[in-house]
Amino acid sequence: MKLTQILTNHIETAVQQLFGIAIERVEFQLTRKEFEGDITMVLFPLLKQIKGNPAEMGTKIGDYLVANAPEVVRFNVVSGFLNLVISDNYYLSFFNQIKSNNTFGFVTPTATEKAVMVEYSSPNTNKPLHLGHVRNNLLGYSVAEIIKASGKKVYKTQIINDRGIHICKSMLAWQKFGEGQTPETTQLKGDKLVGNFYVKFDQEYKAQIHELTAKGFSEEDAKKQAPIILEAQEMLRKWEAGDAEVVALWKKMNQWVYDGFAETYTNLGVDFDSYYYESNTYLLGKEVVQFGLEKGIFEKDPDGSVWIDLTADGLDRKIVLRSDGTAVYMTQDIGTAIQRVKDFPNVGGMVYTVGNEQDYHFKVLFLILKKLGFDWAENLYHLSYGMVELPSGKMKSREGTVVDADDLMTEMTETAGKIATELGKLDGYSETEKAQLFKTIGLGALKYYILKVDPKKQILFNPEESVDFAGNTGPFIQYTYARIQSILRKSDFSLEQDITDIVLHEKEKELLKQLELFPEVIQSAAYNHSPALIANYTYDLVKGYNSFYQSVSILGEDYLPAKIFRVQLSQKVGATIQSAFKLLGIEVPERM
């Protein structure tokens, strides 16, 4: 049982006996550093039920707890706050319960628990993944892992945007300028090769627009009449008509991209349980629209287009079917959501990891699904995140000014290697070990830098800053983990026994309090869909450990029970760092 629950039970009894009332709830907070105490009861809410001086009330409750609650050894009252000092025995007992628990903080899902589907990545097949996709992937993967740790079955999925005019642009440019190039002949990853032709199309398109405007066309007309855009539109019509040659080229070039994506996902350390393709799903939802018309949820305009009127809900009218009967993105998303629940019947909710420019789209989507009567629609969440920008400004795919995900990971690994080499801590490492360590540090730096920020906030990404070995960074936390492993390697005694008869140092107690928060932090991170809560908890834990490390002797301690406990405590902190970082998709090195 958690300390807060134990204390709540005692306080409820105390208030009943002292004041003759049943308390509505007990509010706790951490004791402020300037006062003695481990946990603080906030007294002000009780004033609604008990009239009187909060200091006197707190003193009476404190006296009762010292006399009747073995966990409380003394107290002090400051204004409307009852600061409680918790016994060493409580913390030692708590530690002995968790020290050998390899899944501490994690909850195993029950058979009846509804699953959650988390969608992330969802790229276009006309370009490689870039820095923006990196944030999307890291967020989606981490949120999926955190929700899983909180006690739910999770399915990871994505929908790949593999159709449309943007895909045809790359295909047409390859036909015109590719001279038969393949990933094999160019030694380029397939997604990069295709992305190059997307950029090539844009260059040629702009050149043609310039030519037409020089001949007297308005810029708007030039954009519409440029031969290359007309050819791309014709290619899209052929694709939709099932033209064998166009479809064959589409399949070939998309496969190049999928192979490239797979390599990037592996290097980034993310995975998926299922894939959906827009070419298979863009017609989904049309039947649902017919159902919605019959139920009066949708309405048909005189031109034959179908709409939903959400003005009464504070939104606007939204089209769900064009007048020619073709689907729009909203129609597709409605159908895809329904199809996913058909494919995975135990799904009771979904998380969509999509940038904040789509906030309105998801408000509309979720509301439509609720109006259609799907019970799982109550559990839909848009994991809306801010853009990632560079000191030089925004990235633009069609102009080729993006930060490529593969190049970024390579750069981070190289930067980590440069800094680690300068620090001179690589004696005895083989070249293979060095390469693996640099990758672990570099990717850890990248992931932590992105995930420590609240998803809703924009990120200004600075690679050099992220690989700093001091401060709130991945490498700083990884270094502390490696330090702990060094202590464990040097300890030459059993760590199995329970230590129950020592007086805790203030720094030991602080660490134990921090460890006790871990299960609660996982639940909070899952509820808020925020890996930042895990990242910053881990940083606080590491700061606490380093303060402990500087304040007490560990392997140099003379009193054996105290020495054993300090190594056990180090071991558990290390295991918790590893567990927390696993939820962020970050590896930890055994030595550094």
N, C-alpha and C positions, 0 to 999 in steps of 0.2 A: 504494500500500500504506500502511495506517495506521502511525503511529509505533510503536504498541505491538507490531504484528506485526513490523516491522523490527527492533526491539530484542529481541523474543522470539527471532528467528532468530539474532541475534548472541550472545545470552546462552546459548542452547542449545549453540551451538558452543563458547563459552567454557567452560562447565561440563564439556562432554565432554573438551576438551583439558586443562583444569586439574585435574579431579577424576576423569576416566575414567568418568563415569556419564551416562546419558540422563535429562534432567530431565523430571519429570512435567508440570509447568505453571509458568508465570511469573505472579506476581501483581504488578500495578502499582496505584499510587494517585497522586493529585496531591501534589506536594511541599508540605509545610506552609510557611506564609508566613515563619516565623522562620528557615528554612534556605535556603541557596542551592540552586537546582535547578528543573527544569521538570517532571520526572516521577520517581517513586520506585519502585524495585524493593523489594518486601517480602522480606526474606531468611529469615524464620522458617520458611516451609514447606520450605526446602531442608534444614533441620536433621534432617528425617526421613530424608533420603538421605545427608547429609554430616555426619559428627560433627566438632565443632570450634567455634571461636570465630566467631560471626557477623560481627564487625567485621573479622577477618582474611579471612574468606571474601569479604566485600563489597569489601575493598581489592583482592584478587586479581582479582575480576571487573571492578571499576572500571578497574584498570590495563589489563586486556585490552581493554576497550571503547574506552578512549582511544587505544590503539595500533591497533586494528583496525576500529573502527566510525566512519566519518567524521561521523556524526550527533552523536557524543558528544565534547565538548571538555574537560570536566573532571568531577570527581565529589567527593562527600564521603560519609562513612559516619557515621551517627548511630545507635548501638545496632544494632538489626537492620534498618536501612533504608539502602539505597544510593540517594542522591540524585544524579540525573544532570542535568548542564547540557547542553542541546541546542544545536547550532550555529545561528547566524543563517542560514547557507546552507540548512539543512534547512527552516526556516520560510519563507524567501523562495521557495524552490523549491515548497513546498506552496502558498503563496499564488498564485504565478504559474500554477499548475495550476487553481486554483478561481476566480480573479478574474473570468473571463468565462463561467463556467458558470452559466447561469440556473436550472438545476435542481439546484444543489449540495445534497446531503443527501437528495435524492429518488431512489427506485429505481423503474425502469420494470418493471411486471409482465411475466413471461414468458408465452408462450402456454399453457404446461402448468400454470401456477400456479392452484390452486383459488381460487375467489372467496369473499368473506365477505359475508354479508348483515347489515346493521345495522338493527335496528328501533328507532324512537324516536317520540316524540309520542304516538300511539295514544290520542287523546282520546275523551271521550263527546260525543254530539251534543246534549246538553241544556244546554250552558253554554259561554261563551267561554273561551279559553285564559287561564290565570293564571300568577302568578309561578312556581309549582311546575312548570307545563308549560314555562316558559321555561328552567329549569335542565335539564329532560329534553331539550328540543330542542337546546339549545346543546351539551350533552354528547354526544348521539347524533350530531349533525352533525359535531362536531369529531373524535370518535373515528373516524367513517367517513373523514374527510379524512386523518387521520393514518395509518390502516391503508393507505389508498390510496397515500400518500407512502412507506410502508415497502416497497411493492412488490407489493401485491395488488390484484386487481380487486375493486371494492366495489359492492354494490347497497344503496341506502337505501330502506327501506320503513316502513310503519306499518300497524297494524290499527285500524280505526275502530270504536269501540263504539257502533253505531248501532241497537241493539235492546235491549229489556228494559223493566222497570217504570219506570226513571228517565226514559226517553225518553217513555213514555206520560204521565208526570206533566206535562211541559212541554206536550204535545199537548192534554191535557184542560184544563189551565189556560187555554190559548189559546182553546179552544172556548168555555169558560165566561165568560172575562173579556176576551178579546182584541178583541171588536167588529170583527173583520175586519182588524186591524192587519197591515201588511206592512213589510218593510224600506224600501220606497219611500215609504209614507205616513208613516212615523215618522222617516225619515232616520236610522235606526239600522242598524248592521251586523247582519246576520241572526243571527249567533251571540249577539250581545248581546240582541237581541229575544227569542229563544228562552230564553236564560238568565234574563231577567226573569220569564218565566212559570214557570220552574222554582222561582224564589224565591217567586213568588206562590202556587204550589201549596203550598209548605211553610208559608206564612203561614196559608192557609186550613185546611190540615190541622191545624195547631196550635190554631187557633180552634175547630175542631170537636171536637178531643180535649178542650179545656177545657170546652166545653158538655156533653159526655157525662160527664166526671168530676163536673161540678156536679150532674148528674142521678143520681149514685150509681154510675156505672160505675167499675171499677178502671182504672188508667191503661193496663194491658196490654190489657184488653178494648176500651177506648176507641180505642186505636191500631188495633185490628183491625176495629172496627165503624164507624169514621168513614166517612160516606157517600162522601167524595171518594176515599179509598183504595180502597174497593170498586169505584168507577167506573173508577179507573185499572187495577185488576186485570182488570176486564171488558174494557177497551179492549185490554189485552195479549192476552187470550184471542182477541179478534176479529182482532187483527193476526196471531197465529199461525195462525188459521183462514183467513187471506187475505181478510178482509172488504174489499171494494173501497173503501168510503168511508174506512175507517181507514188502509188502505195508501196511498191518494192523499194524505191529510193528512200521513202519515209522510214520504212522498217530498218533499212540498212544503216542510215545515219543515226536514227534513234538508238540502235543497239550500240553504236560507237559511244554514244553519250552515256548509256546505262553502264557500260563497262568502265568508263572513266569515273562516273559517280561512285560506283562500288568501291573503287580504289580509294577515293577521297573519304568515303564513309568509314572504311577500315582504318585508315590513318588517323581519322578524327576520333575513332572509338565509339561510333554510334551504330545502332542497328534497328531493324524493323521486323515486325511479325507479319505484316501484310502490305501489299501495294495496290493502289487503285490508279487507273489510267483515265485521263480525261476523254480519250478516244473511245473508251468503253462506257463512260458515265454521262457524256454530255446529253444523251437522249433520256436519261433517267429523270423522273419527275414529271414528265408530260402526263402520265396516267394519274398522278397525284393531283395535278391541276384540274383534270376532269372531275375527279372526286370532290375537290374543293369547290368547283362550280356548282355541282349538284347539292352540296351542303350549304351553299350561300356564303362560303368563306371568301371565294374569289368572285369577280364580276367581269363580264365581257363588254368591251366598248363597241361602238358601232362598226369600227374598222376590223373587228374580229380579234383584236389583242385582248389579253386577259390580265387583270390587275387585282391587287389587294389594297383596300383602303385602310390605312393605319393611322389616319389623322386623329381618331378618337384616342389613340394610344400615345399621342405626342410625336408621331413620326409622319410620313407622307404616303402618297399612293406609290405603289411599287409594281412595275411590270413583271409578270412571271411567264408570259408567253407572247411572242411577237405576233403581229397581224398575219404574217405568212405561216404561222404555226411552228416556227423554230424556237428552240429553247434559249434562255439567257442563263448567265452564271447562277442566278438565284435558283432557277428551276433545277439546274444540275446539282447544286449543293443540297437542295431539299431531297432530291432523289438519292444522292450518295449517302446522306445521313440515314435514310430509311433502309437502304441496301445494306449498310454496315451492321445495323441491328439484326437484319435477316441473316447475315453471314455469321454474326457472333451474337446469338440470342441472349447471352447472359450480360451483355453490355447495358448498363443503366445510366450512362452519362458519357459525355465526350469533352475533350479539351482540344481547342483549335489554336495552334501556335502560329499566329499571323501578325504581321506588323500593324501598328496603330492606325495606318491610313485606311484600314478596313474596319474600323470600329463600327461605323454605321451599318455596313453590310451585315455584320453578325448580329447586331440588335434586331434587324429586320428578319434574318433567317431564324433566329431562336423564337421570335414572336410568332412567325408563321407556323413553325412546327408545333408550338403550344396550341395554337388555334386549330390545328389539324387533329389535336387530341392525343398526341403521343406522350405517355407519362414520363418517358425518359427525357423529354424536352425540358423538363424542370431542372435537369442536371447537366446543362450545356454551359461551357465556359470558354470565353475568348481570352486566351493568354496573349494579350495585346502588349507589344513591346516597342520601345523607341528605336529609332534608327542608329546605326553605328556610323560615325563620321570620322574622317581623318583630319589632321591639322590643316590639310590642303583643301578640305571641303567635301562635298557629296561625291559619291561614285556614280558613274553612268556606264551601263553595260554596252550600249550600242556604240559608244564612242571609245570603248576599250580602255576606260580610265578606272576600272575596278581593281580592288586588291584581290587577286586570285587566292582561293582557299589553300590550294596546294603550295603555292609560292609562299604564302604567309606561314604555313606550318614549317616549311624548310627554313625560312628566315628566323623563326622563333628558335628552332633547334640550333642553328648556327650561332645565334646571339647567346643562347645558354652556354654553348661550348666555349665561346670566346670569354665570357665572364668567369665560368668555372675554371678555365685554364689560368686566367689572370690571378684568381684567388689561390691557385697552387695547391689544391687539395686532391690531386688525382694520382698520387703515388701508388703504384701497384695495380693500376687499372690496365687491362688489355685494351686494344683499340676497339674491339667489339663492345666491351663493357662501357667504354667512354661514349660510343655512339648511342647506346641504349640509354645511358644516363642523361646525355644531352637532350635526347628526344623526350624523356620523362619530364625533365625540368622545363624544357621549352613549351611543350604542350600543356603542362601543368600551369605555367605562367599565363598562357593564352586563355585557357579555360577559366582559371580563377579570376583573372582581370575582368572577364565578361560577366561571369556569374555572380560576382560579389555585388554587382550593381542591381538595384531594384529593376525588374523587367520593364516597368513603365517608363523608366528614365532613359534619355538618350545617352549614348556613350561616345566620348571622344577617345579613340583608340591610340595609345602610345606604346609601341612594342618595347622600347628600351625601358620605360618605366615599369612595365609588367614583369620584367625579368630581374628586378632588383632583389637582392638577397636579404633586404631588411624592410620592415614595414608590413603593411597589409597586402602581401603578395603570396602567390603560390609557392615560389622557391623558399621563402622564409618559413612557411609551414612545413614544406618537405624537409628542409634542413633540420627542423626540430624533431621530426619523426626519425630521421636518420641518426640524430644524436641519441635518442632513446634506444634505438636498436644497438648502438655501440655500448651503452650501459648494460643492456641485457646480455650481450656477448661476453662482457667482462665479469658478469656475476657468476660465481662458482658454487651456488647453494640452491636448494630446492625452494620454489616459490609456491608450493602447493598448500602449505598450512595457513589457517586463518589466524590473523593477528588480532587480539582482542584486548590486550593489556598495556597499551601505550597511551601517552598523552599527546594529542595531536598538536603539531605546530600550526600556527595561524595560516601559513601558506598551504599546508596539506589540507586543512579544512576548506580553504577557498577552492582548491582543485576539486575536492569531493562535491562541493555545492555545484560547481560548474558541470561535473559529470552527471549529477542528478537531473540537470535540465535537458539532457540530450533527447530522451523520448518525447518530451513536450515540444522541443524545437522541431523534431521531425513531423509531428502532428500539425504544428502551426505552419510549417513550410508547405505541407501537403494542402492544407485548407486554403492558404493564401497563394498557392501555385508560385512560390518564390524560393528558388535556390539560394538567393542572397541571404536568407535567414540561416541556412546551413553554413554557407561560406563564412559569414561574420561570426557565427557561434564558434566555428573552428579556430578562427583567428583569436577570439577571446580565450579559448581553451589553451591555445599555444602561448599566448602572452602570460597566462596564469602559470603554465608549466615552467616557462623560462624564469619567471620571478621565483618560483619554488626552487628551481635548479641553482639559482644564484644565492638563495638564502640559507639552504640547508646542505649538509654533507650527505651524499647518498651512499656510494660504495665506501667512503671513508668513515662512516658512522661506526662507533665502537659497540653500541648496544644492538645485538643481533636482531631482536624483534623489530626495532625501529628501522634497521637497514633493510630487512626483508620487506617490510611494509612499503618503504620508499621505492624499492625496485618494483614491487607489485603495482604500486600506484603509477609509476612511470610506464610500466607495461600496459596498463589499462588506458592511460591517456593515449599512448601510441596506437592501440587498437581502435580507440574512438576516433582519432584523427583519420586512420585508414578507412573506417566505416563511413565517416562523413564525406571524405574525399571520393569514395566510391560512388556515393550518391551524386556527386558532381562530375563523375566520369574521369576523375584524375587519379593517376597512379602515384605511389609513394616509393622512393628508393630506399633500399636497405642500408646503403651507406652513401656518403656524399662529401 
